[in-house]
Amino acid sequence: MKKTITPQLLCMLFALALSFAVSGQSLSSADIQAQMVKDWERGKAYTIEYLNTMPADKYGFKAVDSLRSFAQQMLHLASGNVFLMMNATGKPPLSWLQSDIEHSVSAQNRDSVMYYVIASYDYCIDAVKNLDPAKWGEKTKMFNTYEETRFALMNKTFEHQGHHRGQTTIYIRLLGIRPPQEKLF
């Protein structure tokens, strides 16, 4: 018995395939922008958990002498947020970016670190919200060397903050404290 595909079966298969193709939704630039804002807000909340987990009297703790202290890691994260996002978006920097907060003695306490870190996240969230997605594909140079799209630089900024927050996990664990649970969502 010979099996053939009937025109009716062929039409049903085509309709089924078409329904799968039509049901997929494309992302708009507004969707991507909203997701990036959501990720920055999540990153901010997660980092605040780290700041609250480390005891205030341990902000000067270093895993080893040659590394940054916990406070310096977080201040580096804050400066990096502003500097990298400024380069990605063209948004004017916060006034304190010109100072070396990472090495400023007065910036090393919990309240100061919390202030700078929160301000840096608010800066990034605002920059992402207010940069027209039509400009995200524009190329710009970082350090007069690396040419990337604004979108790529915004992603690299997010990567940088995650990297430095992640480094502080070791500091917290070395003190016998359990770090905050991962926040993917």
Secondary structure, 3 states (H helix, E strand, C coil): CCCCCCHHHHHHHHHHHHHHHHHCCCCCHHHHHHHHHHHHHHHHHHHHHHHHHCCHHHCCCECCCCCCEHHHHHHHHHHHHHHHHHHHHCCCCCHHHHCCHHHCHHHCCHHHHHHHHHHHHHHHHHHHHHCCHHHCCCEEEECCCEEEEHHHHHHHHHHHHHHHHHHHHHHHHHCCCCCCCCCCC
